[in-house]
Amino acid sequence: MAKKDDRSNNVERLEAMVENTEENIEEASSTLNNRHLSEQEKNNIRHKNERREQSIEAFKNEIADEKGDREHGRI
């Protein structure tokens, strides 16, 4: 039998994911100051941070959806 979809903590889980991703961006950005990194490594970090920013936007959109579902009693 399939497990029931429990969305009761989705907002909190997504908010934690946003926070963790923002921390990863910060850490990666400070790594860019390492003078021993090659330009390729720095570019890889920059591109990864761009993808992280996109993920944060997606998380925030999902948070808004989940909050809306809560407000309308769908969760």
N, C-alpha and C positions, 0 to 999 in steps of 0.2 A: 504494500500500500504506500502511496506517495505521501511524503511528509508535508504537512500544511505549511503554507508560505507565511512565515511570521515577519511582518514588516513593522512591528511595533517599535523597534529600535533603529530603524533605518536612518532617521534624521541624525541621531547621535553618532551612529557609525560613519555616516558620510562626513559629518563635521570633523570627526577625528581624522578621517582620510585627508581632508583639506589641510588640516593643521600639520599632519605628517609630511604631506607633499610640499607645503610651504617651507617647512624646516629643511627638507632635502634640497630645495632650491637655494636656500640661504647657505647651506654647507657647500654646495657645489659652486656657488658664486664666490665664496671665499677661497675655494681651491684654485680658482682662476688666477689668484695672486701668486701662486707658486711659480717661481721663475724657472723651475726645472721641467715644466710641462712644455711639450711641443705645441706648435700652432694647431696641429691636427687634433691633439688631445683637448685643447681649449675649445676648438670648434665643436667637438663631440659633446662637451659639457654644455655649451651654449644651446646646441640643438636639443639635447635632452631636457634642458630647462624650458625650452619652448614647448615641448610636448607635455611637460609637467604643468605649465600654465594652461594649456588646452584641457588637460584633465581636471584641473581645478574648476574651470568654467563649467565643464560637464557635471562635476560633482555639485556645484552650486545650483545648476538648473534642476538636477534631480532632487536636491534638498527642497527647493521651492515646490516641486511637484508633490513630494511626500508631505510637506506641511499643508498643502492644499487638500490632499486626500484626508489628512487628519481633521482639518477644519470641517470638512464635509462628511465626516463620519464613515469614510470608506476604509479606514484602518481601525 
